[in-house]
Amino acid sequence: MQILVRAFETFAYGSALRREILSLCWPETARLDAICHYNHVLGEVFGEAIVKLCERSGIPLGSIDLIGSHGQTIYHYPKGGRHAGRALGSTLQIGEPSRIAQRTGITTVADFRPRDMAAGGEGAPLVPYADSVLYRDERLCRTVQNIGGIANLTFLPVGSDAARRFRAEGGPPSKRGQDARDTKICSDEHTTNEVLAFDTGPGNMVIDGMMRLVTKEQRQYDRGGMLAGRGDVHEGLLKEMLRHPFFRRRPPKSTGREEFGQQYCEWLYGRARREGLLPEDMVATATAFTAASIALAYQRFLPRLPDEMILCGGGAHNATLVRMLRQRLAGVGIRATDEFGISVDAKEAVSFALLAYATIRGIANNIPTATGASEPVVLGKIVPGRPV
């Protein structure tokens, strides 16, 4: 299925805002008043980014029908705490959608994960619905491999049911406020037991964390994988890292900063220093960790190796990481979403636009085989824009 991306831009958090958000991700440093405050701050920041993008691209703000906002995850707890004798998974994304809708006047869909958790799922990964719509093929078995902070895959067997049925919807509604009931179809037509998806482990998170540590915060990431490309992988340390219990867990599964965030990076940095590794060796080993954990997930948990891996996310720019993936998954063709008309950086934004579209039309947009939910459900919460 072809998607036309009319405009895309990334607006980075300022350094001070980034520090404040990271402090919210740890129970030891997060304060209730700060969580409350930055939930609304980020809503304003997201809304301002949309206005700015429209101004720069010449797209009238009033021509936009719908916004899909994932929000900023500050805590993801799929294992859950106990209540009334059972475990309840939970998650928290901030970036108040009421602020986005008020700032832009556009109906906003946000907070996608909790409904899947309410149905017994892990609330992640969410993009398999969009992946199935966009990339299933009649001849090729594919995976869509996102390498963001965390790496996750969607396994797409041969066939294109979701894409075909999505096309039958006739595309986005022509005007805001169109009755979703006119085009609602059964949720089981948009899901399939064949699609698998799960987090494979760290993507850029550990690489970036090591870059900050070895450069004393002077560099936030390894541009193009250049530093890793000059280093040597410490195979002994890599084997130790791959013994992390997450890699033995069977899907559905998800992970985040709670397992591979700052504390993990500080442990790895200390362990690497004791081994006498140079900075470039540390980053090379962290990069190999991402590549090896992805390859391990393919070999352990997929019904078969795919014909093609379609890369997206910031990690797709890391030439050293891509080279390591090619070495570990020989025989799998590796392409990027750019070849399909969506840049590797825009892919997640496009995915949440599609998820928001499904939500507003009342179409189930989780895939239970990916999240572990007991049934297909409609994800997200809808905040109306200004009255027509």
N, C-alpha and C positions, 0 to 999 in steps of 0.2 A: 504494500500500500504506500502511495506517495503522499507525503506531507509537505506543504509549503511553509517554510519558516520565513516570515516577512521581516522580522527584526529580532536580534538577540544581542545581549550584552551582559557581561558580568560586572557587578558593582561590589568591590571588596569592602569588608568591614574595616573601619578605622582601627588602628592598633589598640587604642584604649578600649573601644567597644569590644573588640575581640578578646582582650584580657578579661573583661567583666563577664562575658558570656562563658568563657572557659571556667571561670570561678564558680559558675552556677552548676557545672556538670559533676561536682563532687560534693557528697553530703557533708564533708568536713568544712567546706568553704561556702556552700550555698546558704543564703539567708532568705527567709520568706519574703521580706520586704523587697529585696533585690529581684527575686523571681517575679514578683508581682509587677515591679517597675519595668523590668526589661522585656517582659511579655508585651507591654504596650509600646515601649520604645521600638522594638523590632517591628511591630505592626506599622508604625509610622515610617520606619526605614524602608520596609518592603513597599509600602504605598508610594513613597517618594521615588523609589527606583522605577516603578511602573510609569509614573508621570514623566520622569526624566527620559526614559526610553522612548516614550511616545513623542516627546519634544524633539529628541535627536533624530528619530527615524521619520518624522513627518506623518505618523499615524495618528488620526484624531482619537483622543481618549474616548469620546462618545461612541466610536465605532466598535469598541470592544464589548462583547456580550458577557464574558465570563472570565474569572481569574481562578486558577488553581494554585493553592499555596501549601506546600508541605510543612513549612515552619522550621524552626531550629530545634533539633532534638537536644534536650539537656539531660534526660535520663530515660533509659530503655531497660525495662525489668521484666522480660518475658517469662522467667521462672516464677516470678510472683511471690507475694506474701500470702499468709494464710488468713482466711476469713470463713467462719461457719464451717470449719472442717475441710475446706478445699483451697487449693492455690488459685489466686487471681493474678494473672499477668497484668502489667501496667506499663504505661509509657507517658512521656510528657514532652510535647513540642510547644514552643512558645513563638510568638509573632501574631498577636491578637488580630484575627480576621475582621472583627468589627472596625478596627482602625483602618485596615486596608480598604474595606467597602466604603467607609466614610470619606477617606482621603481621595478615592478615585470615583466614587459614585457607581461602582461596578459590582454586580453580584459576585461574591467570593465563596469558594468552597475550600475548606481547610480541615485540619485535624482528622486525617484519614485513618490513622492506625487504630484508635480505640475500638471502633465497631468490630473489626476483625478479632481483636482480643476478647471482646464481649461474647463472640461466637466460639471462643476456645482457641483462637489462633495466636501466633506470636506477634501479629501486627507488622510483620516484615517477612520477606520483601514484598513491596507493593507494586513494583513496575512490571511484573510478569504479564499482567493484563495488557498493558501497552505493548510490551515486547511481542506478545502473541499477535496482536493486531497488526503490528508494523513489519515483523520479520519472519513469520512462518512461511515456509516455501513448499511447493508441491513436489519438489524433487530432492531437496537437501535437508539433512538433519543439521540444526544449528544450535549454538548457544549464543546468548547475548551476555557478554562479560563486562559488567561495570566495575571500574576500579576507581572508586572515590576514596573517602577515608576508610571505609570498609569495602571489601570486594564482595560482589554477589553475582550469581549466574542465574540465567533462565534457560532451561533445556527445552528446545522446541523440536519435537519429532516432525517428520514429513507430514505436510498437510497445512491447510490455511483456513480452518473453520472460523476462527475468531475474526480474521481479516475479512472474510467473505460476508459474514453476518454484520460486521461493523459497517461495511460498505452499503449493505441493505438498509441501514438506518438513514441513508441519504445525506450524510455529512452534518455539520453543525446547523442548528436552527437558524433561520434567516432573520429572525428578529427576537429581541430580548422579551422574555415572558411567554414564549410559545409553550402550549400545554404539553408537558412531558408525557401525559397519559396517551396521547395520540400515537406515540411511536414506541411505547414500552414493549419489550419482548421478554420472554422467559429468561431468567438468569442462567439456567443450565445451558442455554445456547451459547453463552459467552465464556464458559469454562470447560475444561476438559481434564480428565484424569491423567492424560498423557503429559501435560506440562508440569515440569518440576522446577523449583527455584528455591534457593537458599543462600545464605551468606557463606562464603568460603573461608573467611577470616580477614585479616588486615589487608587493606589495599595500600593507600598512601600513608595511613596513620602512623605506622611505626617508622617508615622511611622519613617522613616529615619530622617526627619526634626526634629521631637521631640527628637529623640535620640541625635542628635547633640546639641540641646539646653539644654537638661537636664544633659548632660555629659560635657558641655562646649567644644564641638568639640573633645573630647577624643575618642568617639566611633561614627562611621558613620552609623551603623545599629544594630538592635537587633538580634544578632546571635541566630537562632533557636527559636526566640520568648521568650527567657528565662526571660527577664526583664518583659515583658507584662504578662507572666504566673504567676508572683508573685504579680501582681497588681489587683486592682478592677476597673471595668468599672463604670464611672460616667454616669448613665443613663440619667440624666437631660441634661448634656452637650452633650451627644451623640444625643439626640433628637434635640437639637438646631443645631448641625452640619448637621444633615440630612435634615434640612429645606433649605439648599443651593439650589438656583434655578436650578442648573445643574441637580439635580435628578428628577425634574419635567418635564424637556424637553424630548420630544419624540424623538426616533431615526429617522433618522441617526444623530449621535452627536459624538463629540470628545472634548477632553479637554487636559490640560497640566499644566505647571508651572504657566501659566498666571492666573489660577484659584486656584490651590492647591499647589503652590510653597512656597518659603521662606516667603513671606508676610502673606500667610494664616497660616503657622506654627507659626510665631511670634504672630499673633492674638490669635491662639489657646493656645499657651504657656501662654500668659498673662491672658487669660480667665481662664485657669486651675489653675494658681497661685491664682487668686482671689477666687476660690472655695476651696483653701487649699489642692489641690491634691498633693500627693507624686509623685516623678519621675516615679515610677513603675505604678502608677495609670494613669498618663498622657499617658504613652506609651500603656498601656492596652486599654485606651479609644480610642487612635488613631488606634490601631489594630482592635478594634471592629467597628470603623468607616469604615474601608475597608471592613470587612466582611459584615456589615449591608448594605452598599451601593451596594455590589455585589448581595446579596440576594434580596434587594429591586428591582433591575433591572430585575432579573429573574421573580419576582412576578408581576411586573407592565407591562413589555414590551414583554415578550416571549409568543408565542401562547400556550405553555404548558411547564411544568417543564421537563427537560430532564431525561432520564434514567441514564445517566452518565455525570459527569463533568470531563474533562481531564485537569489537572493542568499543567502549565508550568510557567517559569519565576522565578526570585529570591524569590518571595513570597511563592513558593511551599516548600521552606526549612523552613518556619516559622511554627513550629508545633502548636503554639498558634493560629495563624491565621487559619490554616487548621481545627483545632478543632472547632473554632467559626463558620466556614463555615458549618461543618457537623451539628452543632446544629441548625443553621438557615435554612438549606436546608435539613431537615430530609427526607429520602426516595430517595434522589439523590445519587447514587454511585459516590464516588470521587476516581479517579485514577490519576496517573502522566504519563507524556509522556515517562518516563523511561521504563514503561511497554510495550511500543511500539517500543523500540529500539533507542529513541532519548532522551538524558538527558534534564531535565527541563531547564538547562542553555543553551543548544545548540539549542533549538527549534527555536528561532528567527533567528539564523544564517542559519539554514536549510530552513526556510521559505523564506528568501531573496535569497538563492541559487535557489530555485524553481521559485521565481518571476523573477530572472535574466534569467533563462533558458527560461521561457515563452516569455520574452521580445526579446531575441535574435532570437527566432523562429517566432516572429510576432504574438503571441497569446495574445488576450486581457486578462489582469490579474488583473483588478479591478472587484469588485462585486458591481454594482450600488445600490442594495438593502442595502448594508452595508455603502456606502459612500454618497449616495444621488446623484451620478452622473447621467446625463441624458442618458448615453449610455455606453456600454463596450468600453474601450480603452486600448491600449498598453502603459504600464507605463515605465518610466525610460529613461535615456540617455546613449548612448553607446559610450564609448571611446575605440577605437581599441588598441590592444596590438602591439607588434613589428611585422613588416612584416614577413610573413612566408618565 
